[in-house]
Amino acid sequence: MTTPAPRVRHNRKKQSRRRRLPMRYMLPFLFLVALLAMLMLRGYVHSEILADHRIQPPAATDRVPEQVLDGGPVIDARSATEPAKTLRIPDHRIVLTFDDGPDPVWTPRVLDELKKYHAHGVFFVTGTMASRYPDLVERMVEEGHEVGLHTFNHPDLSYQSTGRIDWELSQNQLALAGAAGIRTSLFRPPYSSFADAMDDKSWPVTQYVGSRGYLTVVNNTDSEDWKRPGVRAIIDRATPKGGKGAIILMHDSGGDRSQTVTALGRFLPKMQARGYEFANLTDALGAPSAHTPVTGYALWKGKAFVSAVEVSEHITDVLVVGLAVIGVLVLARFGLMLLLSFAHARRVRKKDFSWGEPLTRRVSVLVPAYNESKCIANTVRSLIASDYPLEVIVIDDGSTDGTADLVDRMRLPGVRVVRQRNAGKPAALNNGIAHARYDIIVMMDGDTVFEPSTVRELVQPFADPRVGAVAGNAKVGNRDSLIGAWQHIEYVMGFNLDRRMYDMLGCMPTIPGAVGAFRRDALNRIGGMSEDTLAEDTDVTMALHRDGWRVVYAENARAWTEAPESVQQLWSQRYRWSYGTMQAIWKHRRAVIERGPSGRFGRVGLPFVALFMVVAPLLAPLIDVFLLYGLVFGPTGQTVVAWLGVLAVQAICAAYAFRLDRERMTHLLSLPLQQVLYRQLMYVVLLQSWITALTGGRLRWQKLRRTGVVEAPGSTPSQGRRSTDRRPVA
């Protein structure tokens, strides 16, 4: 036997890896499918889908046999060779029948009254109610009552096809099997009346149902309790005349049945005193029981269905609670953001506001770069154009595209290149810190450009000796595409407005990698940049808080960064961010129980960050889930109004954030679409991060492909760049 060539084996292994769908992709997909299935099941058993509420008007009766029109309330059309026959209830026997249940409020009270007077009856249950309240069906059977079918969704069967009729019956039986382990041969059509009300539309249904082995049970005495005419009227209408037997129609569901329950408490002893017996239908007719035990696969199928319905009900309850929680959180967060961001802007924009004596001493600017040849020239030029004295250190982290050589060829004064083997961004930053000459260190990304005043604005807060780090104002430079505009909204509203709030609360969670500054002493005290997490910027910020340093926000220290331009790139970036944030929160979890500055951050900042950056975003899509559910299943109008209300709150916050940042409002036109599409992407990314964390998966740093299109406002466009350098939005 020949051995496959190495290249062939390699290709097979590669194809095998491609065929296997990673668990972090499979689990979110399965979760969403399961959630959708549960919501669909919930809508089905609540008659919100597949329900038909049409009622057939009276029709001619010329095709209905005379013996049926003039016969008793029990119609036996089961024989294929003999004509249909009808049965009457013997004298001094009453068969009480209750339609539309079981109801969690009224059915137990009806059963209590029957049990009190040792009476029995027939409950014609719908599948929707039986599957939701199986314990009541089980109680009916255990206490000796008979159960009949009343269809699953209560449609007028004269409008339905034979396939739909079979579905209504089989699903009704499935619910009975799961609830009480039985099948029944009794059937009552929805909207039925006396036998003489049978017409040319309903009779074919009775014939077809009979051919499926069912006795059709109508009534000959209607209490009309559904009208709620009063207890006395219900009793009078239910009382048979002249000692005759009767099938009496009542209801244990469908609304307020308090009059029915009260009437039973008087009617039962009154009629028993007159010699009447309250019996099941088959007992009254002297026939075998209508119930047949269900075993084997049919029993387990029924139990599985009832269990699934129970799960769907609980999931919906959980979702409703979750929606209420997220609603409160969203409104509280927006309110807090508006209040604190206003206070922050008012404080730092006062004419007499100052961090202290203006700083003029030189600073070191670190630019970690890995394969940034398309961006690095713009980045370095923007720094050289700064109005503040600085040195620039470009740390080339093993680039393979000539990034370091490109910077060397630029021969710019005050710019040094430090080369190292590829070791990751934290190692590159630590290497840059070791080569830095000055006490204040500015860090930026290799795809970012600064305005001339950015460094000066960024370092002024260090006049306060308590400040250990400063977060700048990161902005999206490539905002001309739809996905860029969405990220622009997110940066202005979700990041920078948040930073104002966190600044006021003293728990800034992240110094953005695109624009941040650090006191060298503060970095040395915490051991520099850590490689423990994929979010080294969040990790180092939390470490500074725990060490007692202030971390503040400088709104005028603007940096223009190149945001991902495709869904795949955005997914990779946000997946790393969210997973790294979870790692940082877990790493610093002990701060919750510690004392001093670490404890203050742990008991205030850490829960705040976890709640609003990890938990709340995971629940936020519930708003959209219920939007879709409401649009499909109703109430549509109320659902749309509620969703528009949430959108209005977000629009107000976004508009305020844009006003604070002096941004044009035109980009907010895409806000509704962002809420529908972009938020779902972020939700799936966060869910995948949760799954990766819970399953013990490892996530590697993923380099984003850059185009080098971002320049600081007012800068001269680089020569040689063509419009074809832009990659289209995927």
Residue pairs with C-beta under 8 A, 6 or more apart in sequence:
4 12
23 691
23 695
23 697
24 688
24 691
24 692
24 695
24 697
25 688
27 691
27 695
28 684
28 687
28 688
28 691
31 687
35 315
35 625
38 308
38 311
38 312
38 315
38 316
39 312
39 315
39 316
39 625
39 629
40 49
41 308
41 309
41 312
42 48
42 309
42 312
42 313
42 315
42 316
43 49
43 629
43 632
43 633
44 50
44 128
45 127
45 128
45 131
45 132
45 309
45 312
46 128
46 633
47 128
47 153
47 154
48 633
48 634
49 632
49 633
50 153
51 153
51 154
51 155
52 153
52 155
52 156
52 159
52 160
53 155
54 155
54 156
54 159
55 156
55 191
56 156
56 158
56 159
56 191
56 201
56 202
58 197
58 199
59 199
59 200
59 201
59 202
60 199
60 200
61 69
61 198
61 199
61 200
62 200
63 200
63 203
64 198
64 199
64 200
64 203
65 83
65 84
67 83
67 84
67 85
67 86
68 75
68 84
68 86
68 195
68 198
68 203
69 195
69 196
69 198
70 195
70 196
71 85
71 86
71 87
71 88
71 195
72 86
72 87
72 88
72 89
72 195
72 220
73 86
73 87
73 88
73 89
73 194
73 195
73 217
73 218
73 219
73 220
73 247
74 86
74 87
74 88
74 89
74 215
74 216
74 217
74 218
74 247
74 281
74 285
75 84
75 85
75 86
75 195
75 198
75 206
75 210
75 215
75 216
75 217
75 218
76 84
76 85
76 86
76 87
76 210
76 215
76 216
77 84
77 206
77 207
77 209
77 210
77 211
77 216
78 210
78 211
78 213
78 214
78 215
80 211
84 206
84 207
84 210
86 195
87 285
88 220
88 245
89 95
89 220
89 244
89 245
89 246
89 247
89 284
89 285
90 245
90 284
90 285
91 243
91 244
91 245
92 243
92 245
92 275
92 276
92 277
93 245
93 276
93 277
93 279
93 284
94 240
94 245
94 246
94 247
94 248
94 271
94 276
94 277
94 278
94 279
95 121
95 122
95 245
95 246
95 247
95 248
95 278
95 279
95 280
95 281
95 284
96 114
96 119
96 120
96 121
96 122
96 248
96 250
96 278
97 121
97 122
97 123
97 124
97 148
97 188
97 217
97 219
97 247
97 248
97 249
97 250
98 107
98 110
98 121
98 122
98 123
98 124
98 250
98 251
98 252
99 124
99 150
99 188
99 249
99 250
99 251
99 252
99 253
99 254
100 124
100 125
100 126
100 129
100 150
100 154
100 251
100 252
100 253
100 254
101 107
101 110
101 123
101 125
101 126
101 129
101 136
101 251
101 252
101 253
102 123
102 125
102 129
102 130
102 133
102 136
102 137
102 140
102 252
102 253
103 129
103 133
103 252
103 253
103 254
103 257
104 133
104 136
105 257
106 252
106 253
106 257
106 258
106 260
106 261
107 123
107 133
107 136
107 252
107 253
108 136
108 139
109 257
109 261
110 252
110 257
110 260
110 261
110 264
111 136
111 139
111 140
111 143
111 145
113 261
113 264
113 265
113 268
114 120
114 121
114 143
114 145
114 264
114 268
114 278
115 143
116 265
116 268
117 268
117 269
117 272
117 278
119 268
119 272
119 278
120 143
120 144
120 145
120 146
120 278
120 279
120 280
120 283
121 145
121 146
121 278
121 280
122 145
122 146
122 147
122 148
122 186
122 217
122 280
122 281
123 137
123 140
123 145
123 146
123 147
123 148
123 252
124 147
124 148
124 149
124 150
124 186
124 188
124 217
125 137
125 147
125 148
125 149
125 150
125 172
125 175
125 176
126 150
126 151
126 152
126 153
126 154
126 172
127 151
127 152
127 153
127 168
127 171
127 172
127 174
127 175
128 152
128 153
128 154
129 253
130 137
130 172
130 175
130 176
130 179
131 174
131 175
131 178
131 179
131 305
131 306
131 309
132 309
132 313
134 175
134 178
134 179
134 180
134 306
135 179
137 147
137 175
137 176
137 179
137 180
138 179
138 180
140 147
140 180
141 147
141 180
141 182
141 291
144 280
145 280
146 184
146 186
146 280
146 281
146 282
146 289
146 290
146 291
147 176
147 180
147 182
147 184
147 186
147 290
147 291
148 184
148 186
148 187
148 188
148 217
148 281
148 290
149 169
149 172
149 173
149 176
149 184
149 186
149 187
149 188
149 214
150 172
150 187
150 188
150 190
151 157
151 168
151 169
151 172
151 189
151 190
152 167
152 168
152 171
152 172
152 175
153 168
154 190
155 164
155 168
155 190
156 190
156 191
157 164
157 165
157 168
157 189
157 190
157 202
157 205
157 209
158 201
158 202
158 204
158 205
160 168
162 208
165 205
165 208
165 209
166 212
169 187
169 209
169 212
169 214
173 183
173 184
174 301
174 302
174 305
175 302
175 305
175 306
176 182
176 183
176 184
176 294
176 302
177 183
177 294
177 298
177 299
177 301
177 302
177 303
178 301
178 302
178 303
178 304
178 305
178 306
178 307
179 302
179 306
181 293
181 294
181 299
181 302
182 291
182 292
182 293
182 294
183 291
183 292
183 294
184 290
184 291
184 292
185 213
185 214
185 215
185 290
185 292
186 214
186 215
186 217
186 281
186 290
187 209
187 214
187 215
187 216
187 217
188 216
188 217
188 218
189 202
189 205
189 206
189 209
189 216
189 218
192 202
192 218
192 219
193 218
193 219
193 222
194 218
194 219
194 220
194 222
195 218
195 220
197 218
198 206
198 218
206 216
209 216
210 216
215 290
217 247
217 281
218 247
219 246
219 247
219 248
219 249
220 246
220 247
221 237
221 238
221 240
221 246
221 247
221 248
221 249
222 237
222 248
222 249
223 234
223 237
223 238
223 248
223 249
223 250
223 260
223 263
224 233
224 234
224 237
225 234
225 250
225 251
225 257
225 259
225 260
225 263
226 251
226 254
226 255
228 255
228 256
228 259
229 237
229 259
230 259
231 259
231 262
231 263
231 266
234 259
234 260
234 263
234 267
235 263
235 266
235 267
235 270
238 248
238 250
238 263
238 267
239 267
239 271
240 246
240 248
243 274
243 275
245 284
247 281
250 260
250 264
251 257
251 260
252 260
268 278
271 278
272 278
277 284
280 289
280 290
281 290
282 288
282 289
282 290
294 302
319 622
319 625
319 626
322 619
322 622
323 619
323 622
323 623
323 626
325 619
326 616
326 619
326 620
326 622
326 623
327 623
327 646
329 611
329 612
329 616
329 619
330 616
330 620
330 646
330 649
331 649
333 612
333 616
334 649
334 650
334 652
334 653
336 501
337 497
337 498
337 500
337 501
337 653
338 652
338 653
338 656
340 500
340 501
340 504
340 505
341 497
341 500
341 501
341 504
341 656
341 657
341 660
343 504
344 500
344 501
344 503
344 504
344 553
345 500
345 555
345 660
347 353
348 555
354 463
355 460
355 461
355 462
355 463
355 464
355 467
356 463
356 464
357 463
358 460
358 463
359 440
359 459
359 460
359 462
359 463
360 389
361 389
361 438
361 439
361 440
362 389
362 390
362 391
362 437
362 438
363 388
363 389
363 390
363 391
363 438
363 440
363 441
363 442
363 455
363 459
363 517
364 390
364 391
364 393
364 432
364 436
364 437
364 438
364 440
364 441
364 442
365 383
365 390
365 391
365 392
365 393
365 441
365 442
365 443
365 444
365 455
366 393
366 395
366 429
366 432
366 433
366 436
366 441
366 442
366 443
366 444
367 376
367 379
367 380
367 383
367 392
367 393
367 394
367 395
367 432
367 444
367 445
367 446
368 395
368 397
368 425
368 428
368 429
368 432
368 443
368 445
368 446
369 376
369 394
369 395
369 396
369 397
369 399
369 403
369 404
369 428
369 446
370 396
370 397
370 398
370 399
370 403
370 422
370 425
370 428
370 446
370 703
371 399
371 400
371 401
371 403
371 703
372 379
372 399
372 401
372 403
372 446
372 447
372 706
373 399
373 401
373 402
373 403
373 406
374 706
374 707
374 708
374 725
375 446
375 447
375 448
375 562
375 706
375 707
375 708
375 710
376 394
376 403
376 406
376 407
376 446
377 406
377 407
377 410
377 708
377 718
378 449
378 708
378 710
378 711
378 715
378 718
379 444
379 445
379 446
379 447
379 448
379 449
380 392
380 394
380 407
380 410
380 412
380 415
381 412
381 449
381 715
382 449
382 450
382 451
382 711
382 712
382 715
383 390
383 392
383 415
383 450
383 455
384 392
384 412
384 413
384 414
384 415
385 452
385 712
385 715
386 450
386 452
386 453
386 454
386 455
386 456
387 452
387 453
387 456
388 453
388 455
388 456
388 459
390 414
390 442
390 455
391 414
391 415
391 416
391 436
391 437
391 438
392 412
392 414
392 415
392 416
393 416
393 417
393 418
393 432
393 435
393 436
394 403
394 404
394 407
394 415
394 416
394 417
394 418
394 446
395 418
395 420
395 428
395 429
395 431
395 432
395 435
396 403
396 404
396 407
396 417
396 418
396 419
396 420
397 420
397 422
397 423
397 424
397 425
397 427
397 428
398 420
398 421
398 422
398 423
403 446
404 417
404 419
407 415
407 417
408 417
416 435
418 431
418 432
418 435
420 427
420 428
420 431
424 531
424 701
425 513
425 529
425 536
425 701
426 529
426 530
426 531
426 536
427 529
427 531
429 443
429 528
429 529
429 536
430 528
430 529
432 441
433 441
433 520
433 523
433 528
433 529
436 520
438 520
439 519
439 520
439 521
440 459
440 462
440 517
440 518
440 519
440 520
441 517
441 518
441 519
441 520
441 523
442 455
442 458
442 459
442 516
442 517
442 518
443 511
443 513
443 516
443 517
443 518
444 450
444 513
444 514
444 515
444 516
444 559
445 513
445 514
445 561
447 561
447 562
447 704
447 706
447 708
447 710
448 474
448 514
448 515
448 559
448 560
448 561
448 562
448 710
449 477
449 559
449 560
449 710
449 711
449 712
449 715
450 515
450 558
450 559
450 560
450 712
451 558
451 559
451 560
451 712
451 713
451 714
452 712
453 556
453 557
454 472
454 515
454 557
454 558
454 559
455 557
457 472
457 554
457 556
457 557
457 558
458 470
458 472
458 515
458 516
458 517
458 554
458 557
459 470
459 517
460 554
461 467
461 470
461 552
461 554
462 470
462 517
462 519
464 550
466 549
466 550
467 519
467 549
467 550
467 551
467 552
468 518
468 519
468 522
468 544
468 547
468 549
468 550
468 551
469 511
469 516
469 517
469 518
469 519
469 522
469 540
469 541
469 544
469 549
469 551
469 552
470 511
470 516
470 517
470 518
470 551
470 552
470 553
470 554
470 557
471 499
471 508
471 510
471 511
471 512
471 515
471 516
471 551
471 552
471 553
471 554
472 512
472 514
472 515
472 516
472 517
472 554
472 557
472 558
472 559
473 496
473 515
473 553
473 554
473 555
473 556
473 557
473 558
473 559
473 661
474 491
474 495
474 496
474 512
474 514
474 515
474 559
474 561
475 488
475 491
475 492
475 558
475 559
475 560
475 561
475 661
476 484
476 487
476 488
476 491
476 560
476 561
476 563
477 560
477 561
477 562
477 563
477 709
477 710
477 711
478 484
478 562
478 563
478 565
478 707
478 709
478 710
479 485
479 487
479 488
479 563
479 667
481 565
481 729
482 670
482 673
482 729
483 563
483 564
483 565
483 566
483 567
483 570
483 678
483 729
484 563
484 565
484 729
485 667
485 670
485 674
486 670
486 673
486 674
486 678
487 563
487 564
487 570
488 563
488 663
488 667
489 654
489 667
489 668
489 670
489 671
489 674
490 674
490 678
491 563
492 654
492 657
492 658
492 661
492 663
493 653
493 654
493 657
493 658
495 512
496 553
496 555
496 657
496 660
496 661
497 653
497 656
497 657
497 660
498 612
499 508
499 553
500 553
500 555
500 660
502 508
502 509
502 553
502 605
502 608
503 551
503 552
503 553
505 604
505 605
505 608
506 550
506 600
506 604
506 605
507 545
507 601
507 604
507 605
507 606
507 608
507 609
508 541
508 545
508 551
508 552
508 553
509 538
509 541
509 542
509 581
509 605
509 609
509 613
510 535
510 537
510 538
510 541
510 581
511 518
511 537
511 540
511 541
511 551
512 537
512 559
513 536
513 537
514 559
514 561
515 557
515 558
515 559
515 561
516 537
518 540
518 544
519 549
522 544
522 547
522 549
523 529
523 540
525 547
526 540
526 543
526 544
526 547
527 543
529 536
529 540
530 536
530 539
530 540
530 543
532 539
532 583
532 587
533 539
533 580
533 583
533 584
533 587
534 576
534 577
534 579
534 580
534 583
534 699
534 701
535 576
535 577
535 579
535 580
535 581
535 583
535 584
536 580
538 580
538 581
538 584
539 580
539 583
539 584
539 587
539 588
541 551
542 584
542 585
542 587
542 588
542 591
542 601
542 605
542 606
543 588
544 551
545 551
545 597
545 598
545 601
545 605
546 588
546 591
546 594
546 597
546 598
546 601
546 602
547 597
547 598
548 596
548 597
548 598
555 660
555 661
560 710
560 711
560 712
560 713
561 710
562 706
562 707
562 708
562 709
562 710
563 570
564 570
564 572
564 573
564 704
565 707
565 726
565 727
565 728
565 729
565 730
566 727
566 729
566 730
567 681
567 729
567 730
568 730
569 704
569 705
569 730
570 681
571 681
571 685
572 702
572 704
573 702
573 704
574 681
574 682
574 685
575 685
575 688
575 689
575 699
575 702
576 699
576 701
576 702
578 614
578 685
578 686
578 689
579 689
579 692
579 693
579 699
581 609
581 613
581 614
582 614
582 689
582 690
582 693
583 693
585 606
585 609
585 610
585 614
588 602
588 606
589 602
589 606
590 602
591 598
591 599
591 601
591 602
591 603
591 606
592 599
592 602
592 603
592 606
592 607
593 599
593 602
594 602
614 686
617 682
617 683
617 686
618 683
618 686
618 687
618 690
620 679
620 683
621 679
621 680
621 683
623 643
623 646
624 643
624 675
624 676
624 679
624 680
626 639
627 639
627 640
627 643
629 639
630 636
630 638
630 639
630 640
630 642
631 639
631 640
647 671
647 672
647 675
650 671
650 675
651 668
651 671
654 668
654 671
655 665
655 668
658 664
658 665
658 667
658 668
691 697
692 698
692 699
705 727
707 725
707 726
707 727
708 718
708 721
708 725
709 721
709 725
709 726
711 717
711 718
